[in-house]
Amino acid sequence: MKSRVVRQRVKYFKIWLSSSSLVANDMQGKAENKAAMRRNLGLSSADDQRPVVGCITRLVPQKGVHLIKHTIYRTLEMGGQFELLGSCPVPHIQREFEDIANQFQNHEHIRLILKYDESLSHANYAASDMFIIPSIFEPCGLTQVSHLLHMLIHEF
């Protein structure tokens, strides 16, 4: 069951979803997803071993937007790439992230997409090596439950 690969076409690029992205012999799809994401978002692919940190979230105070901002800069310091997909209903937070997005608009390792896009979120999950899922007071949101269920379903 773990080696089964499902292909799905989405608006941005082809995603290869395996039943478990942690299976050591099933990393070809992950590499293809990462390369496609870099190409489509304009991130550098000069070092294909550079880790990609993903974040898909609503940019609201309860999520800890200061933690997200810190992670953007820390990822860059540590030699990784960062991709944020997030929408924001709070005007001052939206402006903060627009400023950060403008600061990094031509950067080869950082991309901020300030909207919600379901197909792009699936692509982000399929391509990222790590995720940040910050939360100040929400002990377990939909993203955490989704990942937990994915792991439980495919581990047994």
VENZI-V275138 format. One record per helix or strand of 2 or more residues. SS is the DSSP state (helix for helix, strand for strand). FROM is the first residue (numbers start at 0). LEN is the number of residues. If there is no record, write none. Layout:
BEGIN
<<SS;FROM;LEN> <SS;FROM;LEN>>
END
This chain:
BEGIN
<<strand;4;5> <strand;13;5> <helix;23;3> <helix;27;14> <strand;51;7> <helix;60;3> <helix;64;13> <strand;80;7> <helix;90;13> <strand;109;4> <helix;117;10> <strand;129;2> <helix;141;14>>
END
